[in-house]
Amino acid sequence: VGIDIHPGARIGEGLFIDHGTGVVIGETCEIGNNVRVYQGVTLGSLSFPKDERGQIIRGQKRHPTIEDDVIIYSNATILGGGTVIGARSVIGGNVWITRSVPPDTKVVIEEPHLIFKEKH
């Protein structure tokens, strides 16, 4: 397990991958400048688009665009060629995103309701 960056991905200056285990960056992904990515992040595809005969259409953008100065925390999954994460946004850990996020936006999961049970 390591970092899987497709050679077709377009990556700007200053990409920082911290604790990179499990990071996946897809072929048509575009990453801007000064982006920080933490372990377990997937910048992936929803699926290959198909034509009217069900044949896979190649050469289309399938992976997200990450604009400048974005931070993506651990285990976030961002999918789809039309998905754009706007500049200076912060994507919290464990989120699943399949639609665009405007610039200067923070996306987090609501704090879970934890249940603590004593063992008897």
Contact map, one row per residue, 1 for C-alpha under 8 A:
111000000000000000001100000000000000000000000000000000000000000000000000000000000000000000000000000000000000000000000000
111100000000000000011110000000000000000000000000000000000000000000000000000000000000000000000000000000000000000000000000
111110000000000000011111000000000000000000000000000000000000000000000000000000000000000000000000000000000000000000000000
011111000000000000000111100000000000000000000000000000000000000000000000000000000000000000000000000000000000000000000000
001111101000000000000011111000000000000000000000000000000000000000000000000000000000000000000000000000000000000000000000
000111111000000000000000111000000000000000000000000000000000000000000000000000000000000000000000000000000000000000000000
000011111000000000000000001000000000000000000000000000000000000000000000000000000000000000000000000000000000000000000000
000001111100000000000000011110000000000000000000000000000000000000000000000000000000000000000000000000000000000000000000
000011111110000000000000111111100000000000000000000000000000000000000000000000000000000000000000000000000000000000000000
000000011111000000000000000111100000000000000000000000000000000000000000000000000000000000000000000000000000000000000000
000000001111101000000000000001111000000000000000000000000000000000000000000000000000000000000000000000000000000000000000
000000000111111000000000000000111100000000000000000000000000000000000000000000000000000000000000000000000000000000000000
000000000011111000000000000000011100000000000000000000000000000000000000000000000000000000000000000000000000000000000000
000000000001111100000000000000001110000000000000000000000000000000000000000000000000000000000000000000000000000000000000
000000000011111110000000000000001111100000000000000000000000000000000000000000000000000000000000000000000000000000000000
000000000000011111000000000000000111100000000000000000000000000000000000000000000000000000000000000000000000000000000000
000000000000001111110000000000000001111000000000000000000000000000000000000000000000000000000000000000000000000000000000
000000000000000111110000000000000001111000000000000000000000000000000000000000000000000000000000000000000000000000000000
000000000000000011111000000000000000011000000000000000000000000000000000000000000000000000000000000000000000000000000000
011000000000000011111110000000000000111100000000000000000000000000000000000000000000000000000000000000000000000000000000
111000000000000000111110000000000000001100000000000000000000000000000000000000000000000000000000000000000000000000000000
111100000000000000011111000000000000001111000000000000000000000000000000000000000000000000000000000000000000000000000000
011110000000000000011111100000000000011111000000000000000000000000000000000000000000000000000000000000000000000000000000
001110000000000000000111110000000000000111110000000000000000000000000000000000000000000000000000000000000000000000000000
000111001000000000000011111010000000000001110000000000000000000000000000000000000000000000000000000000000000000000000000
000011011000000000000001111110000000000000111000000000000000001000000000000000000000000000000000000000000000000000000000
000011111000000000000000111110000000000000000000000000000000001000000000000000000000000000000000000000000000000000000000
000000011100000000000000011111000000000000000000000000000000111100000000000000001000000000000000000000000000000000000000
000000011100000000000000111111100000000000110000000000000000111111000000000000001000000000000000000000000000000000000000
000000001110000000000000000111110000000000000000000000000000001111100000000000000000000000000000000000000000000000000000
000000001111000000000000000011111010000000000000000000000000000011110000000000000000000000000000000000000000000000000000
000000000011100000000000000001111110000000000000000000000000000011111000000000000000000000000000000000000000000000000000
000000000011111000000000000000111110000000000000000000000000000000111000000000000000000000000000000000000000000000000000
000000000001111100000000000000011111000000000000000000000000000000011100000000000000000000000000000000000000000000000000
000000000000011100000000000000111111100000000000000000000000000001111110000000000000000000000000000000000000000000000000
000000000000001111000000000000000111110000000000000000000000000000001111000000000000000000000000000000000000000000000000
000000000000001111010000000000000011111010000000000000000000000000000011110000000000000000000000000000000000000000000000
000000000000000011110010000000000001111110000000000000000000000000000001111000000000000000000000000000000000000000000000
000000000000000011111110000000000000111110000000000000000000000000000000111000000000000000000000000000000000000000000000
000000000000000000011111000000000000011111000000000000000000000000000000011100000000000000000000000000000000000000000000
000000000000000000000111000000000000111111100000000000000000000000000001111111000000000000000000000000000000000000000000
000000000000000000000111100000000000000111110000000000000000000000000000001111100000000000000000000000000000000000000000
000000000000000000000001110010000000000011111000000000000000001100000000000011100000000000000000000000000000000000000000
000000000000000000000001110010000000000001111100000000000000011100000000000011110000000000000000000000000000000000000000
000000000000000000000000010000000000000000111111000000000000011100000000000000111000000000000000000000000000000000000000
000000000000000000000000000000000000000000011111000000000000011000000000000000110000000000000000000000000000000000000000
000000000000000000000000000000000000000000001111100000000000010000000000000000010000000000000000000000000000000000000000
000000000000000000000000000000000000000000001111110000011100010000000000000000000000000000000000000000000000000000000000
000000000000000000000000000000000000000000000011111000011100000000000000000000000000000000000000000000000000000000000000
000000000000000000000000000000000000000000000001111111111000000000000000000000000000000000000000000000000000000000000000
000000000000000000000000000000000000000000000000111111111000000000000000000000000000000000000000000000000000000000000000
000000000000000000000000000000000000000000000000011111100000000000000000000000000000000000000000000000000000000000000000
000000000000000000000000000000000000000000000000011111100000000000000000000000000000000000000000000000000000000000000000
000000000000000000000000000000000000000000000000011111110000000000000000000000000000000000000000000000000000000000000000
000000000000000000000000000000000000000000000000011111111000000000000000000000000000000000000000000000000000000000000000
000000000000000000000000000000000000000000000001111001111100000000000000000000000000000000000000000000000000000000000000
000000000000000000000000000000000000000000000001111000111111000000000000000000000000000000000000000000000000000000000000
000000000000000000000000000000000000000000000001100000011111000000000000000000000000000000000000000000000000000000000000
000000000000000000000000000000000000000000000000000000001111100000000000000000000000000000000000000000000000000000000000
000000000000000000000000000000000000000000000000000000001111110000000000000000000000000000000000000000000000000000000000
000000000000000000000000000110000000000000000000000000000011111000000000000000001100000000000000000000000000000000000000
000000000000000000000000000110000000000000011111000000000001111100000000000000011100000000000000000000000000000000000000
000000000000000000000000011111000000000000111100000000000000111110000000000000111110000000000000000000000000000000000000
000000000000000000000000000111000000000000111000000000000000011111000000000001111111100000000000000000000000000000000000
000000000000000000000000000011110000000000000000000000000000001111100000000000001111100000000000000000000000000000000000
000000000000000000000000000011110010000000000000000000000000000111110100000000000001111000000000000000000000000000000000
000000000000000000000000000001111010000000000000000000000000000011111100000000000001111100000000000000000000000000000000
000000000000000000000000000000111110000000000000000000000000000001111100000000000000011100000000000000000000000000000000
000000000000000000000000000000011111000000000000000000000000000000111110000000000000001110000000000000000000000000000000
000000000000000000000000000000000111000000000000000000000000000001111111000000000000111111100000000000000000000000000000
000000000000000000000000000000000011100000000000000000000000000000001111100000000000000111100000000000000000000000000000
000000000000000000000000000000000001110010000000000000000000000000000111110100000000000001111000000000000000000000000000
000000000000000000000000000000000000111010000000000000000000000000000011111100000000000001111100000000000000000000000000
000000000000000000000000000000000000111110000000000000000000000000000001111100000000000000011100000000000000000000000000
000000000000000000000000000000000000011111000000000000000000000000000000111110000000000000001110000000000000000000000000
000000000000000000000000000000000000000111000000000000000000000000000001111111000000000000111111100000000000000000000000
000000000000000000000000000000000000000011110000000000000000000000000000001111100000000000000111100000000000000000000000
000000000000000000000000000000000000000011110000000000000000000100000000000111110010000000000001110000000000000000000000
000000000000000000000000000000000000000001111100000000000000001100000000000011111010000000000001111000000000000000000000
000000000000000000000000000000000000000000011110000000000000011100000000000001111110000000000000011000000000000000000000
000000000000000000000000000110000000000000001000000000000000111110000000000000111110000000000000000000000000000000000000
000000000000000000000000000000000000000000000000000000000000111110000000000000011111000000000000001100000000000000000000
000000000000000000000000000000000000000000000000000000000000001110000000000001111111100000000000011110000000000000000000
000000000000000000000000000000000000000000000000000000000000000111100000000000000111110000000000001111000000000000000000
000000000000000000000000000000000000000000000000000000000000000111100100000000000011111010000000000111100000000000000000
000000000000000000000000000000000000000000000000000000000000000001110100000000000001111110000000000111111000000000000000
000000000000000000000000000000000000000000000000000000000000000001111100000000000000111110000000000001110000000000000000
000000000000000000000000000000000000000000000000000000000000000000111110000000000000011111000000000000111000000000000000
000000000000000000000000000000000000000000000000000000000000000000001110000000000000111111100000000011111110000000000000
000000000000000000000000000000000000000000000000000000000000000000000111100000000000000111110000000000011110000000000000
000000000000000000000000000000000000000000000000000000000000000000000111100100000000000011111010000000000111000000000000
000000000000000000000000000000000000000000000000000000000000000000000001110100000000000001111110000000000111100000000000
000000000000000000000000000000000000000000000000000000000000000000000001111100000000000000111110000000000001100000000000
000000000000000000000000000000000000000000000000000000000000000000000000111110000000000000011111000000000000100000000000
000000000000000000000000000000000000000000000000000000000000000000000000001110000000000000111111100000000011100000000000
000000000000000000000000000000000000000000000000000000000000000000000000000111100000000000000111110000000000000000000000
000000000000000000000000000000000000000000000000000000000000000000000000000111100000000000000011111100000000000000000000
000000000000000000000000000000000000000000000000000000000000000000000000000001110010000000000001111100000000000000000000
000000000000000000000000000000000000000000000000000000000000000000000000000000110111000000000000111110000000000000000000
000000000000000000000000000000000000000000000000000000000000000000000000000000000111110000000000111111000000000000000000
000000000000000000000000000000000000000000000000000000000000000000000000000000000011110010000000001111101000000000000000
000000000000000000000000000000000000000000000000000000000000000000000000000000000001111010000000000111111000000000000000
000000000000000000000000000000000000000000000000000000000000000000000000000000000000111110000000000011111000000000000000
000000000000000000000000000000000000000000000000000000000000000000000000000000000000011111000000000001111100000000000000
000000000000000000000000000000000000000000000000000000000000000000000000000000000000010111000000000011111110000000000000
000000000000000000000000000000000000000000000000000000000000000000000000000000000000000011110000000000011111000000000000
000000000000000000000000000000000000000000000000000000000000000000000000000000000000000011110010000000001111100000000000
000000000000000000000000000000000000000000000000000000000000000000000000000000000000000000111010000000000111110000000000
000000000000000000000000000000000000000000000000000000000000000000000000000000000000000000011110000000000011111100000000
000000000000000000000000000000000000000000000000000000000000000000000000000000000000000000000000000000000001111100000000
000000000000000000000000000000000000000000000000000000000000000000000000000000000000000000000000000000000000111110000000
000000000000000000000000000000000000000000000000000000000000000000000000000000000000000000000000000000000000111111000000
000000000000000000000000000000000000000000000000000000000000000000000000000000000000000000000000000000000000001111100000
000000000000000000000000000000000000000000000000000000000000000000000000000000000000000000000000000000000000000111110000
000000000000000000000000000000000000000000000000000000000000000000000000000000000000000000000000000000000000000011111000
000000000000000000000000000000000000000000000000000000000000000000000000000000000000000000000000000000000000000001111100
000000000000000000000000000000000000000000000000000000000000000000000000000000000000000000000000000000000000000000111110
000000000000000000000000000000000000000000000000000000000000000000000000000000000000000000000000000000000000000000011111
000000000000000000000000000000000000000000000000000000000000000000000000000000000000000000000000000000000000000000001111
000000000000000000000000000000000000000000000000000000000000000000000000000000000000000000000000000000000000000000000111
